[in-house]
Amino acid sequence: MMSNSNTPEAQSVQAPATGRAYAPGAGPEAEAGKTHISVSRGLAGWLTARRTSLAFTSYQTGQLFLVGLHPNGTVSFNQQNFSRAMGVCWRPGRLYLGSLCQLWRLENILRPGEVGNEAFDAVLVPRNGQTTGDVDIHEVAVDEDGRVIFVNTKYSCLATLDLKHSFKPIWKPHFISKLSPEDRCHLNGLAMQDGQPRYVTAVSRSDVIAGWRERRHEGGVLIDVRTDRIVTDQLSMPHSPRVVGDSIYVLDSGRGRIVRID
């Protein structure tokens, strides 16, 4: 959703009923249920300097947000509804999104050099929604072979899509004794490295139904998928691990911080 603009600062609001983005003061002020959005003053300049745009989800409101720039340099927000929108993964021209019961594939329908609505260099349209059932998809990734991998939180495993069944399990923590829809450890985060799953996070090492809920404040684990080794168990409600060089960054959400593990 990025446009070629050099104006440094902006703010935008938009009406979620249509998904259309408006410049400041240009939206229908009287429209019921409108979302009010404000941004840091430097956001437009930051997006411009890096020639980038953002996608994020809010599972509480069930929305996918796409953030980019208008041609005049104002920040653009587009909201689309997906039931319990969760994990997203971008690949050139394609966005994957996990929701309540489906894993969606959105495609950029523009040709090279084409512009959508006289403003945007990408228009993402849902082209496939594969039904998985309510498996509580958290993070989504794509491996080096193009296989979609997702964190199947309800069944405490990593899984991929299957044409016949709800999912195909590909890995589970060694302390999980069986695959069962019981959200035993609240497996949630996935870090890829060299095109393969490398690290995952879980709130605890529980192997009983929803056992993590009583242990959410401490005992969170980062696990090496290749070796099944627990790298650390000193986290609190960890999420979203990422490999950067020789370090692993992870959200230690129970303590409100991001930590680096070398």
Contacts in CASP RR format, 6 or more apart in sequence:
PFRMAT RR
TARGET T0000
AUTHOR 0000-0000-0000
METHOD contacts of the structure
MODEL  1
MMSNSNTPEAQSVQAPATGRAYAPGAGPEAEAGKTHISVSRGLAGWLTAR
RTSLAFTSYQTGQLFLVGLHPNGTVSFNQQNFSRAMGVCWRPGRLYLGSL
CQLWRLENILRPGEVGNEAFDAVLVPRNGQTTGDVDIHEVAVDEDGRVIF
VNTKYSCLATLDLKHSFKPIWKPHFISKLSPEDRCHLNGLAMQDGQPRYV
TAVSRSDVIAGWRERRHEGGVLIDVRTDRIVTDQLSMPHSPRVVGDSIYV
LDSGRGRIVRID
1 53 0 8 1.000
1 66 0 8 1.000
1 67 0 8 1.000
1 68 0 8 1.000
1 69 0 8 1.000
1 76 0 8 1.000
1 78 0 8 1.000
1 120 0 8 1.000
1 121 0 8 1.000
1 122 0 8 1.000
2 47 0 8 1.000
2 51 0 8 1.000
2 52 0 8 1.000
2 53 0 8 1.000
2 68 0 8 1.000
2 69 0 8 1.000
2 120 0 8 1.000
2 121 0 8 1.000
2 122 0 8 1.000
3 68 0 8 1.000
3 69 0 8 1.000
3 70 0 8 1.000
3 71 0 8 1.000
3 73 0 8 1.000
3 76 0 8 1.000
3 119 0 8 1.000
3 120 0 8 1.000
3 121 0 8 1.000
4 71 0 8 1.000
4 121 0 8 1.000
5 48 0 8 1.000
5 69 0 8 1.000
5 70 0 8 1.000
5 71 0 8 1.000
5 72 0 8 1.000
5 73 0 8 1.000
6 48 0 8 1.000
6 73 0 8 1.000
7 44 0 8 1.000
7 45 0 8 1.000
7 48 0 8 1.000
7 72 0 8 1.000
7 73 0 8 1.000
7 74 0 8 1.000
8 42 0 8 1.000
8 44 0 8 1.000
8 45 0 8 1.000
8 48 0 8 1.000
9 41 0 8 1.000
9 42 0 8 1.000
9 43 0 8 1.000
9 44 0 8 1.000
9 45 0 8 1.000
10 23 0 8 1.000
10 24 0 8 1.000
10 39 0 8 1.000
10 43 0 8 1.000
10 44 0 8 1.000
10 69 0 8 1.000
10 70 0 8 1.000
10 73 0 8 1.000
10 74 0 8 1.000
10 75 0 8 1.000
11 24 0 8 1.000
11 37 0 8 1.000
11 38 0 8 1.000
11 39 0 8 1.000
11 74 0 8 1.000
11 75 0 8 1.000
12 21 0 8 1.000
12 22 0 8 1.000
12 23 0 8 1.000
12 24 0 8 1.000
12 37 0 8 1.000
12 39 0 8 1.000
12 70 0 8 1.000
12 74 0 8 1.000
12 75 0 8 1.000
12 76 0 8 1.000
12 77 0 8 1.000
13 22 0 8 1.000
13 24 0 8 1.000
13 25 0 8 1.000
13 27 0 8 1.000
13 34 0 8 1.000
13 35 0 8 1.000
13 36 0 8 1.000
13 37 0 8 1.000
13 77 0 8 1.000
14 20 0 8 1.000
14 21 0 8 1.000
14 22 0 8 1.000
14 27 0 8 1.000
14 34 0 8 1.000
14 35 0 8 1.000
14 37 0 8 1.000
14 76 0 8 1.000
14 77 0 8 1.000
14 78 0 8 1.000
14 79 0 8 1.000
15 22 0 8 1.000
15 27 0 8 1.000
15 28 0 8 1.000
15 31 0 8 1.000
15 34 0 8 1.000
15 35 0 8 1.000
16 33 0 8 1.000
16 34 0 8 1.000
16 35 0 8 1.000
16 63 0 8 1.000
16 79 0 8 1.000
16 81 0 8 1.000
17 31 0 8 1.000
17 33 0 8 1.000
19 78 0 8 1.000
19 79 0 8 1.000
19 80 0 8 1.000
20 78 0 8 1.000
21 70 0 8 1.000
21 76 0 8 1.000
21 77 0 8 1.000
21 78 0 8 1.000
22 28 0 8 1.000
23 70 0 8 1.000
23 72 0 8 1.000
23 74 0 8 1.000
24 74 0 8 1.000
27 34 0 8 1.000
28 34 0 8 1.000
35 79 0 8 1.000
37 77 0 8 1.000
39 75 0 8 1.000
43 75 0 8 1.000
44 69 0 8 1.000
44 73 0 8 1.000
44 74 0 8 1.000
44 75 0 8 1.000
47 53 0 8 1.000
47 54 0 8 1.000
47 67 0 8 1.000
47 68 0 8 1.000
47 69 0 8 1.000
47 75 0 8 1.000
48 69 0 8 1.000
48 73 0 8 1.000
53 66 0 8 1.000
53 67 0 8 1.000
53 68 0 8 1.000
53 69 0 8 1.000
53 122 0 8 1.000
54 65 0 8 1.000
54 66 0 8 1.000
54 67 0 8 1.000
54 68 0 8 1.000
55 64 0 8 1.000
55 65 0 8 1.000
55 66 0 8 1.000
55 67 0 8 1.000
55 88 0 8 1.000
55 90 0 8 1.000
55 95 0 8 1.000
56 64 0 8 1.000
56 65 0 8 1.000
56 67 0 8 1.000
56 88 0 8 1.000
57 63 0 8 1.000
57 64 0 8 1.000
57 65 0 8 1.000
57 82 0 8 1.000
57 85 0 8 1.000
57 86 0 8 1.000
57 87 0 8 1.000
57 88 0 8 1.000
57 97 0 8 1.000
58 65 0 8 1.000
58 85 0 8 1.000
59 84 0 8 1.000
59 85 0 8 1.000
59 86 0 8 1.000
62 81 0 8 1.000
62 82 0 8 1.000
62 83 0 8 1.000
62 84 0 8 1.000
62 85 0 8 1.000
62 99 0 8 1.000
63 79 0 8 1.000
63 80 0 8 1.000
63 81 0 8 1.000
63 82 0 8 1.000
63 85 0 8 1.000
64 79 0 8 1.000
64 80 0 8 1.000
64 81 0 8 1.000
64 82 0 8 1.000
64 85 0 8 1.000
64 88 0 8 1.000
64 97 0 8 1.000
65 77 0 8 1.000
65 78 0 8 1.000
65 79 0 8 1.000
66 76 0 8 1.000
66 77 0 8 1.000
66 78 0 8 1.000
66 79 0 8 1.000
66 80 0 8 1.000
66 124 0 8 1.000
67 75 0 8 1.000
67 76 0 8 1.000
67 77 0 8 1.000
67 78 0 8 1.000
68 75 0 8 1.000
68 76 0 8 1.000
68 77 0 8 1.000
68 120 0 8 1.000
69 75 0 8 1.000
69 76 0 8 1.000
70 76 0 8 1.000
70 119 0 8 1.000
71 118 0 8 1.000
71 119 0 8 1.000
76 119 0 8 1.000
76 120 0 8 1.000
82 97 0 8 1.000
82 98 0 8 1.000
82 99 0 8 1.000
82 104 0 8 1.000
83 99 0 8 1.000
83 100 0 8 1.000
83 101 0 8 1.000
84 99 0 8 1.000
84 100 0 8 1.000
85 97 0 8 1.000
85 98 0 8 1.000
85 99 0 8 1.000
86 97 0 8 1.000
86 98 0 8 1.000
86 99 0 8 1.000
86 137 0 8 1.000
86 138 0 8 1.000
86 139 0 8 1.000
87 97 0 8 1.000
87 98 0 8 1.000
87 137 0 8 1.000
87 138 0 8 1.000
87 139 0 8 1.000
87 140 0 8 1.000
87 150 0 8 1.000
88 95 0 8 1.000
88 96 0 8 1.000
88 97 0 8 1.000
88 98 0 8 1.000
88 140 0 8 1.000
89 95 0 8 1.000
89 96 0 8 1.000
89 139 0 8 1.000
89 140 0 8 1.000
89 141 0 8 1.000
89 142 0 8 1.000
89 148 0 8 1.000
90 96 0 8 1.000
91 142 0 8 1.000
93 107 0 8 1.000
93 108 0 8 1.000
93 122 0 8 1.000
94 105 0 8 1.000
94 106 0 8 1.000
94 107 0 8 1.000
94 108 0 8 1.000
95 105 0 8 1.000
95 106 0 8 1.000
95 124 0 8 1.000
96 103 0 8 1.000
96 104 0 8 1.000
96 105 0 8 1.000
96 106 0 8 1.000
96 140 0 8 1.000
96 142 0 8 1.000
96 148 0 8 1.000
97 103 0 8 1.000
97 104 0 8 1.000
97 106 0 8 1.000
97 140 0 8 1.000
98 104 0 8 1.000
98 137 0 8 1.000
98 140 0 8 1.000
98 150 0 8 1.000
99 137 0 8 1.000
100 133 0 8 1.000
100 134 0 8 1.000
101 131 0 8 1.000
101 132 0 8 1.000
101 133 0 8 1.000
101 134 0 8 1.000
102 129 0 8 1.000
102 130 0 8 1.000
102 131 0 8 1.000
102 132 0 8 1.000
102 133 0 8 1.000
103 129 0 8 1.000
103 130 0 8 1.000
103 132 0 8 1.000
103 137 0 8 1.000
103 140 0 8 1.000
103 148 0 8 1.000
103 150 0 8 1.000
103 161 0 8 1.000
104 126 0 8 1.000
104 128 0 8 1.000
104 129 0 8 1.000
105 126 0 8 1.000
105 127 0 8 1.000
105 128 0 8 1.000
105 129 0 8 1.000
105 130 0 8 1.000
106 124 0 8 1.000
106 125 0 8 1.000
106 126 0 8 1.000
106 127 0 8 1.000
107 124 0 8 1.000
107 125 0 8 1.000
107 127 0 8 1.000
108 122 0 8 1.000
108 123 0 8 1.000
108 124 0 8 1.000
109 123 0 8 1.000
109 124 0 8 1.000
109 125 0 8 1.000
110 116 0 8 1.000
110 121 0 8 1.000
110 122 0 8 1.000
110 123 0 8 1.000
113 121 0 8 1.000
114 121 0 8 1.000
115 121 0 8 1.000
116 123 0 8 1.000
117 123 0 8 1.000
130 161 0 8 1.000
131 166 0 8 1.000
132 161 0 8 1.000
132 166 0 8 1.000
132 167 0 8 1.000
133 166 0 8 1.000
134 154 0 8 1.000
135 152 0 8 1.000
135 153 0 8 1.000
135 154 0 8 1.000
135 155 0 8 1.000
135 159 0 8 1.000
135 166 0 8 1.000
135 167 0 8 1.000
135 181 0 8 1.000
136 152 0 8 1.000
136 153 0 8 1.000
136 154 0 8 1.000
136 183 0 8 1.000
137 150 0 8 1.000
137 151 0 8 1.000
137 152 0 8 1.000
137 153 0 8 1.000
138 150 0 8 1.000
138 151 0 8 1.000
138 153 0 8 1.000
138 187 0 8 1.000
138 188 0 8 1.000
138 189 0 8 1.000
138 190 0 8 1.000
139 150 0 8 1.000
139 151 0 8 1.000
139 188 0 8 1.000
139 189 0 8 1.000
139 190 0 8 1.000
139 240 0 8 1.000
140 148 0 8 1.000
140 149 0 8 1.000
140 150 0 8 1.000
140 151 0 8 1.000
141 148 0 8 1.000
141 149 0 8 1.000
141 150 0 8 1.000
141 190 0 8 1.000
141 192 0 8 1.000
141 197 0 8 1.000
142 148 0 8 1.000
142 149 0 8 1.000
143 149 0 8 1.000
143 192 0 8 1.000
143 195 0 8 1.000
143 196 0 8 1.000
143 197 0 8 1.000
144 194 0 8 1.000
144 195 0 8 1.000
144 196 0 8 1.000
147 160 0 8 1.000
148 160 0 8 1.000
148 161 0 8 1.000
149 158 0 8 1.000
149 159 0 8 1.000
149 160 0 8 1.000
149 170 0 8 1.000
149 190 0 8 1.000
149 197 0 8 1.000
150 158 0 8 1.000
150 159 0 8 1.000
150 160 0 8 1.000
150 167 0 8 1.000
150 190 0 8 1.000
151 158 0 8 1.000
151 187 0 8 1.000
151 188 0 8 1.000
151 189 0 8 1.000
151 190 0 8 1.000
151 200 0 8 1.000
152 158 0 8 1.000
152 159 0 8 1.000
152 167 0 8 1.000
152 169 0 8 1.000
152 187 0 8 1.000
153 183 0 8 1.000
153 186 0 8 1.000
153 187 0 8 1.000
153 188 0 8 1.000
154 181 0 8 1.000
154 182 0 8 1.000
154 183 0 8 1.000
155 167 0 8 1.000
155 169 0 8 1.000
155 179 0 8 1.000
155 180 0 8 1.000
155 181 0 8 1.000
156 172 0 8 1.000
156 173 0 8 1.000
156 176 0 8 1.000
156 179 0 8 1.000
156 180 0 8 1.000
156 182 0 8 1.000
156 183 0 8 1.000
156 184 0 8 1.000
156 185 0 8 1.000
156 187 0 8 1.000
156 202 0 8 1.000
157 169 0 8 1.000
157 170 0 8 1.000
157 171 0 8 1.000
157 172 0 8 1.000
157 176 0 8 1.000
157 179 0 8 1.000
157 187 0 8 1.000
158 169 0 8 1.000
158 170 0 8 1.000
158 171 0 8 1.000
158 172 0 8 1.000
158 187 0 8 1.000
158 190 0 8 1.000
158 197 0 8 1.000
158 200 0 8 1.000
158 225 0 8 1.000
159 167 0 8 1.000
159 168 0 8 1.000
159 169 0 8 1.000
159 170 0 8 1.000
160 167 0 8 1.000
160 168 0 8 1.000
160 170 0 8 1.000
161 167 0 8 1.000
161 168 0 8 1.000
162 168 0 8 1.000
169 179 0 8 1.000
170 197 0 8 1.000
171 197 0 8 1.000
171 225 0 8 1.000
172 179 0 8 1.000
173 185 0 8 1.000
173 187 0 8 1.000
173 200 0 8 1.000
173 202 0 8 1.000
173 205 0 8 1.000
173 223 0 8 1.000
173 228 0 8 1.000
174 228 0 8 1.000
175 185 0 8 1.000
175 205 0 8 1.000
175 207 0 8 1.000
176 184 0 8 1.000
176 185 0 8 1.000
176 207 0 8 1.000
177 207 0 8 1.000
180 209 0 8 1.000
182 208 0 8 1.000
182 209 0 8 1.000
182 210 0 8 1.000
183 209 0 8 1.000
183 210 0 8 1.000
183 212 0 8 1.000
184 206 0 8 1.000
184 207 0 8 1.000
184 208 0 8 1.000
184 209 0 8 1.000
184 210 0 8 1.000
184 211 0 8 1.000
184 212 0 8 1.000
185 202 0 8 1.000
185 203 0 8 1.000
185 204 0 8 1.000
185 205 0 8 1.000
185 206 0 8 1.000
185 207 0 8 1.000
185 211 0 8 1.000
185 212 0 8 1.000
186 202 0 8 1.000
186 203 0 8 1.000
186 204 0 8 1.000
186 212 0 8 1.000
186 213 0 8 1.000
186 216 0 8 1.000
187 200 0 8 1.000
187 201 0 8 1.000
187 202 0 8 1.000
188 201 0 8 1.000
188 202 0 8 1.000
188 203 0 8 1.000
188 238 0 8 1.000
188 239 0 8 1.000
189 200 0 8 1.000
189 201 0 8 1.000
189 238 0 8 1.000
189 239 0 8 1.000
189 240 0 8 1.000
189 241 0 8 1.000
190 197 0 8 1.000
190 199 0 8 1.000
190 200 0 8 1.000
190 241 0 8 1.000
191 197 0 8 1.000
191 198 0 8 1.000
191 199 0 8 1.000
191 200 0 8 1.000
191 241 0 8 1.000
191 242 0 8 1.000
191 243 0 8 1.000
191 248 0 8 1.000
192 198 0 8 1.000
192 243 0 8 1.000
193 199 0 8 1.000
193 243 0 8 1.000
196 226 0 8 1.000
197 225 0 8 1.000
198 224 0 8 1.000
198 225 0 8 1.000
198 226 0 8 1.000
198 243 0 8 1.000
199 222 0 8 1.000
199 223 0 8 1.000
199 224 0 8 1.000
199 225 0 8 1.000
199 231 0 8 1.000
199 241 0 8 1.000
199 243 0 8 1.000
199 248 0 8 1.000
200 222 0 8 1.000
200 223 0 8 1.000
200 225 0 8 1.000
200 241 0 8 1.000
201 220 0 8 1.000
201 221 0 8 1.000
201 222 0 8 1.000
201 223 0 8 1.000
201 235 0 8 1.000
201 238 0 8 1.000
201 239 0 8 1.000
201 240 0 8 1.000
201 241 0 8 1.000
201 250 0 8 1.000
202 212 0 8 1.000
202 220 0 8 1.000
202 221 0 8 1.000
202 223 0 8 1.000
202 238 0 8 1.000
203 212 0 8 1.000
203 215 0 8 1.000
203 216 0 8 1.000
203 219 0 8 1.000
203 220 0 8 1.000
203 237 0 8 1.000
203 238 0 8 1.000
204 211 0 8 1.000
204 212 0 8 1.000
204 215 0 8 1.000
204 216 0 8 1.000
204 219 0 8 1.000
204 220 0 8 1.000
204 221 0 8 1.000
205 219 0 8 1.000
205 220 0 8 1.000
205 221 0 8 1.000
205 230 0 8 1.000
205 233 0 8 1.000
206 212 0 8 1.000
206 215 0 8 1.000
216 236 0 8 1.000
216 237 0 8 1.000
216 254 0 8 1.000
217 236 0 8 1.000
217 237 0 8 1.000
217 254 0 8 1.000
218 234 0 8 1.000
218 236 0 8 1.000
219 233 0 8 1.000
219 234 0 8 1.000
219 235 0 8 1.000
219 236 0 8 1.000
220 233 0 8 1.000
220 234 0 8 1.000
220 235 0 8 1.000
220 236 0 8 1.000
220 237 0 8 1.000
220 238 0 8 1.000
221 230 0 8 1.000
221 231 0 8 1.000
221 232 0 8 1.000
221 233 0 8 1.000
221 235 0 8 1.000
221 238 0 8 1.000
222 230 0 8 1.000
222 231 0 8 1.000
222 232 0 8 1.000
222 235 0 8 1.000
222 238 0 8 1.000
222 241 0 8 1.000
222 248 0 8 1.000
222 250 0 8 1.000
222 261 0 8 1.000
223 229 0 8 1.000
223 230 0 8 1.000
223 231 0 8 1.000
224 230 0 8 1.000
224 231 0 8 1.000
231 248 0 8 1.000
231 261 0 8 1.000
232 261 0 8 1.000
235 250 0 8 1.000
235 252 0 8 1.000
235 259 0 8 1.000
236 252 0 8 1.000
236 253 0 8 1.000
236 254 0 8 1.000
236 255 0 8 1.000
237 252 0 8 1.000
237 253 0 8 1.000
237 254 0 8 1.000
238 250 0 8 1.000
238 251 0 8 1.000
238 252 0 8 1.000
238 253 0 8 1.000
239 250 0 8 1.000
239 251 0 8 1.000
239 253 0 8 1.000
240 250 0 8 1.000
240 251 0 8 1.000
241 248 0 8 1.000
241 249 0 8 1.000
241 250 0 8 1.000
242 248 0 8 1.000
242 249 0 8 1.000
242 250 0 8 1.000
246 262 0 8 1.000
247 260 0 8 1.000
247 261 0 8 1.000
247 262 0 8 1.000
248 260 0 8 1.000
248 261 0 8 1.000
248 262 0 8 1.000
249 258 0 8 1.000
249 259 0 8 1.000
249 260 0 8 1.000
249 261 0 8 1.000
250 258 0 8 1.000
250 259 0 8 1.000
250 261 0 8 1.000
251 257 0 8 1.000
251 258 0 8 1.000
252 258 0 8 1.000
252 259 0 8 1.000
END
